[in-house]
Amino acid sequence: MAGLDDDLDFDEAGGGRLTFDFQGFLFKVLHYWKLIVFCIGVGLVIAYFINVRKQNIYRLNALVSVESDQNPFFTANTSISFNWGGVSGKLGKVMTTLGTRRHNALVVDSLKLYMQYLKQGKYRLLDVYGSSPFLVELDKSKPQVHGKLLEFKGVDATSFEIIHNFQSPNIRCQIYSDRSVFNATMEVGEFRQTFNYGETVNLPFFNGVVLKNRFVEFNPAEQYFLRFSNFDNIVASYQNSVAVSFFRGSSTVLSLAQAGPNKAKIVDYLNTTAAILAETELRSKNLYATNTIAFIDSSLNAVNVNLKDVNDEMNQFRKSNKVFDVSEEIATISGRLKEYELQKEEERSKLSYLNNLETYLQNKSDYTKIAAPTSVGIDEGGLLGSISTITRLAIERQNREKTTREGSIILKKIDSQIDAEKNVAFELINSRRRSINLQLGTINGYINRFEAELAELPEEQQEFLKIQRKLDLNQESYNVYLAKRSEAAIVKAANISDITMIDEAKDIGGGKIGPNKSLNYMMALMVGFFVPMFIIFVRFLLDNTIHGSDEVQRLSKIPIIGVIGKYNYKNNLVAFEKPKSAVAESFRAIRSSLQFIFSKQQQKGLGRTLMVTSSVSGEGKTFCSINIATVYALSGKKTIILGLDLRKPKIFGDFNITNDTGVVNYLIGDTTLEESIVQTNIPNLDVIPSGPIPPNPSELLMGEQMEVLIAELRQTYDMIVLDTPPLGLVTDALELTKYADATIFMIRLDYTKKGMLGLVNSKWQKGELKNVNFLLNFYKHKSNHNYGYGYGYGYGYGYGYGTYGNAYHENDKVSVLKRVKRFLKRL
């Protein structure tokens, strides 16, 4: 891009080092200081409105402790609970649970957060949870409308009014007891009805009881609303709202934090979250004990039935027989036999439990209902640990299923852990079963020996002893199961949750975290400053026009002969009609500089020629030609202006002469030199206008007749000013350089492109242009080291310049709007 290439120049002295015009950029910024101040002001105003419109955001927290199994009755033989895998495992589960939909659904349902109490504020609806003048007890079995603002207006101390304007007959409702959602119909128009506090309200869109909050009164100047939302959407909005972190590096204490606009809602949510966590953990912890108690109860029922049957059998035997007692020796043998039969029953119970456990593990997929092995007296640590692990993994899998897709890596990993633990359990079951069978064999041997000793007794005594042993055996089993059930109940009752609240959430003032008003103002300052700075920087890089003399000196070694200030006037005859003006003085200074250039040339007695050219149209070439010729003429020099811009003649307009004949007529031989020269009203100043536009201007200027013309004029005039076409558009000016003793190249500040200086430099270095000097037009002095960033944009058309129109380029036509803007700038 041209602007980027011009502003990022190669430093010749630095051997190709890329440099940036920081000074120029600084002055560009200074020129636009009003824009920067304006943008900063706009940013601060926007920040102010953001600050006043944003509602305050608060952040509160609560502390919970996660400990290992807390049970004062926990022993190796009596424990019916199970270990979660250490505190670290519990911490991980708690942190995972807080983000699950199931847990947040319990909290939302407990606090009824799908029902919002709102108040109309200045800029928005405000959440007045905990400070509403009315309270609602919902009938969750009946529908409530979704998304509608139901206005509740206090009528008096005993009644209120429900108001809503239904725009459509279709409304969306939800029954929160089963979470079902359905469409209902409602009559279009305004609904308004009065009810009493405490009265059951049954409407198609609202069902419940409205109570008056005795701590908050209805404000007649404020509007209060109730809005119901979809339960699942509310749960999703709270699902990741609680941030969890370790409290001050502790490995057992978690900090639960939540942010929001309503502190009362945050307090309730955090405390309810902790309470539900503790309750859920205790329920899971007691699951093992609950299953064991259920197993013991079923066994007690069976033993109780047997005991009753045996007791009836004994009573019936005693009625039929006269045997009420036996000898002491026989009683001793019977007692020993009863002991072995009791041991046999215990071992058979263990064996039955192991067989059922094996079948359960092989055929079932829910392993959360396994009773404790200690309920039948199995106290091997390996088997107890294995069953505890399987139960723990099964509960973990159930919890994961609520938030994890079936077939996921997490569930597959848990399944593989369960399968591995089941294989261990099967090995332990088989080992224990072999041990029990060996024990049963030994017990059966003792039983057979004592039964043989009793076989010699009378039949009635044998039957009595048999019934008595069964009665004692069942009574003993009943007592054992009853003791174990009591033990299990005590352990369950003594269980406490491993999650306890240390410091509950509480609104004690403060906790505000937003909006950060200072940050908003700081951001406004930064944006208000850097956005215009960026725009200015981009414009500076893309700007390829010349703004000051320093740029000209940096881009070219061609000297600057002078500067012409901006001066609005009705025509181009400023030096003649306003001889005391600064512009006229500038042209006299240029005349003095030209005299110094001409004095070095060896042309005695001949007139001097001065060629005035520029890069493109509109740079003030004709204006400067006329006024330079004028100051020469006013100094007594016989001067003539030669209009050599044959493509677009315009020099005649300011002198009120016609362009019917001129240079073109002379060059083609239609007129003589005397016939072509026109005297002006300025003493000593003549003009030869361009004449009609020829079809071959370049050929005419290259002809011999042009050389004759210049030679004749040198004999007659002291100064010959050549008003030529733009050098950057056509080659005509290059054809005329051989006739010029000096050349002035016009540069209009804020208009001439930097790239044009490269063209002039090239022509000058090749020798195609000699004695060339730059003349800066449209100069406006500022105390910024000649950088033209304060010179003003737009050209003063009051100079009376003509335009080149379509002869050179398409952009010379100026719209009416631009003319009005430029006129206003001059005021």
MODAJO-V264882 format. One record per backbone hydrogen bond with DSSP energy under -0.5 kcal/mol. CO is the residue of the C=O (numbers start at 1). NH is the residue of the N-H. E is the energy in kcal/mol with one decimal. If there is no record, write none. Layout:
CO;NH;E
CO;NH;E
This chain:
1;5;-2.4
2;6;-2.2
3;7;-2.3
4;8;-1.9
7;9;-0.9
7;21;-1.0
9;11;-0.5
9;19;-2.5
10;12;-0.7
11;16;-1.6
11;17;-0.7
12;15;-1.4
17;11;-2.6
19;9;-0.5
20;22;-2.1
21;25;-2.2
22;26;-2.6
23;27;-2.2
24;28;-1.9
25;29;-2.3
26;30;-2.6
27;31;-2.0
28;32;-1.3
30;33;-1.3
32;36;-2.0
33;37;-2.5
34;38;-2.6
35;39;-2.7
36;40;-2.5
37;41;-2.4
38;42;-2.7
39;43;-2.6
40;44;-2.5
41;45;-2.2
42;46;-2.5
43;47;-2.6
44;48;-2.3
45;49;-2.2
46;50;-2.4
47;51;-2.6
48;52;-2.5
49;53;-1.6
50;54;-2.1
57;513;-3.1
57;514;-1.5
58;260;-2.3
60;258;-2.2
62;256;-3.2
63;502;-2.6
63;503;-1.6
64;254;-2.8
65;67;-0.5
65;500;-2.1
69;71;-0.8
70;496;-1.3
71;74;-1.8
73;75;-0.5
75;79;-1.6
86;90;-1.6
87;91;-2.8
88;92;-2.2
89;93;-1.9
90;94;-2.8
91;95;-2.6
92;96;-1.9
93;97;-2.9
94;98;-2.0
96;99;-1.1
97;100;-1.7
100;104;-1.8
101;105;-2.3
102;106;-1.8
103;107;-1.9
104;108;-2.9
105;109;-2.5
106;110;-2.1
107;111;-2.3
108;112;-1.1
108;113;-1.8
112;115;-1.6
114;116;-0.6
114;229;-2.1
116;118;-0.6
116;227;-2.1
117;128;-2.3
118;225;-3.0
119;121;-0.6
119;126;-3.8
124;121;-2.6
126;119;-2.2
126;128;-0.6
128;131;-2.3
133;213;-2.1
135;211;-3.5
136;138;-0.7
137;209;-2.5
138;140;-0.9
139;142;-2.0
140;177;-2.2
144;174;-2.0
148;150;-1.1
149;151;-0.7
150;226;-2.0
151;153;-0.5
151;163;-2.5
152;224;-0.5
153;161;-2.5
158;197;-2.2
159;155;-1.7
159;156;-1.5
160;195;-2.6
161;153;-2.8
162;193;-1.8
163;151;-2.5
164;166;-0.7
164;191;-3.9
165;167;-0.6
166;189;-2.4
169;171;-0.5
169;186;-2.3
171;173;-0.5
171;184;-3.0
172;146;-3.6
173;182;-2.3
174;144;-1.6
174;176;-0.7
175;178;-0.5
175;179;-1.2
175;180;-0.8
180;175;-2.5
182;173;-3.0
184;171;-2.9
189;166;-2.8
191;164;-2.2
193;162;-2.6
195;160;-2.7
196;199;-1.8
199;210;-0.7
200;202;-0.6
201;203;-0.6
201;208;-2.0
205;145;-2.6
206;203;-2.6
207;139;-1.9
208;201;-3.4
209;137;-3.1
209;211;-0.5
210;198;-2.9
211;135;-2.9
212;214;-0.8
213;216;-1.0
218;220;-0.7
219;222;-2.2
223;120;-2.1
224;152;-2.4
225;118;-2.5
226;150;-2.5
227;116;-3.0
228;147;-3.0
230;234;-2.1
231;235;-2.4
232;236;-2.2
233;237;-1.8
234;238;-1.3
235;239;-0.9
238;241;-1.7
241;243;-0.6
243;257;-2.5
245;255;-3.4
246;248;-0.8
246;249;-0.5
247;250;-2.3
252;66;-3.1
253;247;-2.2
254;64;-2.4
254;256;-0.6
255;245;-1.6
255;257;-0.5
256;62;-2.4
257;243;-3.1
258;60;-2.0
260;58;-3.2
261;263;-0.6
262;266;-1.7
263;267;-2.6
264;268;-2.2
265;269;-2.4
266;270;-2.6
267;271;-2.3
268;272;-2.5
269;273;-2.4
270;274;-2.2
271;275;-2.3
272;276;-2.8
273;277;-2.3
274;278;-2.4
275;279;-2.5
276;280;-2.8
277;281;-2.5
278;282;-2.3
279;283;-2.2
280;284;-2.2
281;285;-2.4
282;286;-2.3
283;287;-0.5
284;287;-0.7
284;288;-0.5
286;290;-3.0
287;291;-2.3
288;292;-1.9
289;293;-2.6
290;294;-2.2
291;295;-2.1
292;296;-2.6
293;297;-2.7
294;298;-2.0
295;299;-2.0
296;300;-3.0
297;301;-2.2
298;302;-1.7
299;303;-2.5
300;304;-2.8
301;305;-1.8
302;306;-2.0
303;307;-3.0
304;308;-2.1
305;309;-2.2
306;310;-2.7
307;311;-2.3
308;312;-2.3
309;313;-2.1
310;314;-2.3
311;315;-2.2
312;316;-2.3
313;317;-2.0
314;318;-2.4
315;319;-1.6
316;320;-1.4
317;321;-2.0
322;324;-0.7
327;331;-2.4
328;332;-2.0
329;333;-2.2
330;334;-2.5
331;335;-2.3
332;336;-2.3
333;337;-2.2
334;338;-2.3
335;339;-2.0
336;340;-1.9
337;341;-2.4
338;342;-2.3
339;343;-2.3
340;344;-2.5
341;345;-2.2
342;346;-2.2
343;347;-2.4
344;348;-2.3
345;349;-2.2
346;350;-2.1
347;351;-2.6
348;352;-2.7
349;353;-2.5
350;354;-2.5
351;355;-2.4
352;356;-2.6
353;357;-2.7
354;358;-2.4
355;359;-2.3
356;360;-2.7
357;361;-2.6
358;362;-1.7
359;363;-2.2
360;364;-2.5
365;367;-0.8
367;370;-0.5
372;375;-1.8
373;376;-1.7
373;378;-2.0
374;377;-1.1
377;379;-0.7
380;384;-2.4
381;385;-2.6
382;386;-2.1
383;387;-2.6
384;388;-2.2
385;389;-2.3
386;390;-2.3
387;391;-2.4
388;392;-2.4
389;393;-2.7
390;394;-2.2
391;395;-2.3
392;396;-2.3
393;397;-2.4
394;398;-2.0
395;399;-2.1
396;400;-2.3
397;401;-2.1
398;402;-0.6
399;402;-0.8
400;403;-1.5
400;404;-1.9
405;408;-1.7
408;412;-2.2
409;413;-2.2
410;414;-2.1
411;415;-2.6
412;416;-2.2
413;417;-1.9
414;418;-2.5
415;419;-2.6
416;420;-2.2
417;421;-2.2
418;422;-2.5
419;423;-2.0
420;424;-1.5
421;425;-2.4
422;426;-2.8
423;427;-1.8
424;428;-2.2
425;429;-2.8
426;430;-2.4
427;431;-2.2
428;432;-2.5
429;433;-2.6
430;434;-2.1
431;435;-1.7
432;436;-2.2
433;437;-2.4
434;438;-2.0
435;439;-2.0
436;440;-2.7
437;441;-2.0
438;442;-1.8
439;443;-2.4
440;444;-2.7
441;445;-1.5
442;446;-1.6
443;447;-2.4
444;448;-2.5
445;449;-1.8
446;450;-2.3
447;451;-2.5
448;452;-1.8
449;453;-1.4
450;454;-1.7
451;455;-1.0
453;456;-0.8
454;457;-1.6
458;462;-2.3
459;463;-2.3
460;464;-2.4
461;465;-2.7
462;466;-2.2
463;467;-2.6
464;468;-2.7
465;469;-2.6
466;470;-2.2
467;471;-2.6
468;472;-2.8
469;473;-2.8
470;474;-2.6
471;475;-2.2
472;476;-2.6
473;477;-2.6
474;478;-2.6
475;479;-2.3
476;480;-2.4
477;481;-2.8
478;482;-2.5
479;483;-2.3
480;484;-2.4
481;485;-2.5
482;486;-2.2
483;487;-2.4
484;488;-2.7
485;489;-2.8
486;490;-2.3
487;491;-2.4
488;492;-2.5
489;493;-2.7
490;494;-2.2
491;495;-0.9
492;495;-0.6
498;67;-2.5
498;500;-0.6
500;65;-3.2
503;63;-2.5
506;508;-1.0
511;59;-2.9
514;57;-2.8
515;517;-1.5
516;520;-2.4
517;521;-2.5
518;522;-2.5
519;523;-3.1
520;524;-2.3
521;525;-2.4
522;526;-2.5
523;527;-3.2
524;528;-3.0
525;529;-1.6
526;530;-3.3
527;531;-2.3
529;533;-1.6
530;534;-2.7
531;535;-2.4
532;536;-3.1
533;537;-2.6
534;538;-2.8
535;539;-2.7
536;540;-2.6
537;541;-2.4
538;542;-2.5
539;543;-1.5
542;544;-0.6
544;754;-3.5
546;750;-4.5
546;751;-0.5
548;552;-1.5
549;553;-2.6
550;554;-1.9
551;555;-2.1
552;556;-1.7
559;561;-0.6
559;774;-2.8
562;776;-2.4
564;778;-0.6
564;779;-3.0
572;574;-1.1
573;577;-2.5
574;578;-2.8
578;581;-1.6
581;585;-1.9
582;586;-1.9
583;587;-2.0
584;588;-1.9
585;589;-1.9
586;590;-2.0
587;591;-2.2
588;592;-1.9
589;593;-2.0
590;594;-2.4
591;595;-2.0
592;596;-1.4
593;597;-1.5
594;598;-3.1
595;599;-1.9
596;600;-0.5
597;600;-1.0
598;601;-1.6
601;603;-1.3
603;606;-0.9
608;720;-3.3
609;741;-1.3
609;742;-1.2
610;612;-0.5
610;722;-3.6
611;613;-0.6
611;744;-3.3
612;724;-1.9
613;746;-3.1
614;727;-3.7
614;728;-0.7
615;728;-0.7
616;619;-0.7
620;624;-2.3
621;625;-2.2
622;626;-2.5
623;627;-2.0
624;628;-2.6
625;629;-2.0
626;630;-1.9
627;631;-2.2
628;632;-1.8
629;633;-2.4
630;634;-2.8
631;635;-0.9
632;637;-2.0
633;636;-1.6
637;639;-0.7
638;718;-2.1
638;719;-2.0
639;686;-2.4
640;642;-0.5
640;721;-2.8
641;643;-0.7
641;688;-2.8
642;644;-1.3
642;723;-2.4
644;646;-1.9
650;653;-1.1
652;655;-0.9
652;657;-1.6
653;656;-1.1
660;692;-0.6
662;666;-1.9
663;667;-2.9
664;668;-1.7
665;670;-2.5
665;671;-1.1
666;669;-1.1
672;676;-1.3
673;677;-1.6
678;687;-2.9
681;683;-0.5
682;685;-1.8
684;639;-3.2
684;686;-0.5
685;680;-1.8
686;641;-2.2
687;678;-2.8
687;689;-0.5
688;643;-2.8
689;663;-2.6
690;664;-2.3
696;700;-1.8
697;701;-2.1
698;702;-1.4
699;703;-0.7
700;703;-0.9
703;706;-0.8
703;707;-0.8
704;708;-1.9
705;709;-2.3
706;710;-2.2
707;711;-2.1
708;712;-2.6
709;713;-2.4
710;714;-2.3
711;715;-1.2
712;716;-1.0
713;717;-3.2
714;607;-1.8
718;608;-2.7
719;640;-2.0
719;721;-0.5
720;610;-3.1
720;722;-0.6
721;642;-3.2
721;723;-0.7
722;612;-2.8
722;724;-1.0
723;644;-1.8
723;645;-0.5
726;729;-0.8
726;730;-1.7
731;735;-1.2
732;736;-0.8
733;736;-0.7
733;737;-0.6
734;737;-0.6
736;739;-1.6
737;740;-1.2
742;611;-2.7
743;745;-0.5
743;773;-2.3
744;613;-2.7
744;746;-0.7
745;775;-2.2
746;615;-0.6
747;749;-0.7
747;777;-3.3
748;751;-1.5
748;752;-2.9
752;546;-2.5
753;756;-1.1
753;757;-0.5
754;757;-1.2
754;758;-0.7
755;759;-1.0
756;760;-2.0
757;761;-2.9
758;762;-2.1
759;763;-2.3
760;764;-2.8
761;765;-2.8
762;766;-1.8
763;767;-0.5
763;768;-2.0
763;769;-1.2
764;767;-0.8
771;743;-2.3
773;745;-3.2
774;561;-3.0
774;562;-0.9
775;747;-2.6
775;777;-0.6
776;564;-3.2
777;749;-2.3
779;566;-1.6
782;784;-2.0
782;786;-0.8
784;787;-1.7
786;549;-0.7
787;790;-0.6
788;791;-1.6
795;797;-1.1
796;799;-1.5
797;800;-1.7
804;807;-1.5
805;808;-1.2
805;809;-1.7
815;819;-2.0
816;820;-2.3
817;821;-2.3
818;822;-2.6
819;823;-2.1
820;824;-2.4
821;825;-1.8
822;826;-1.2
823;827;-0.7
824;827;-0.7
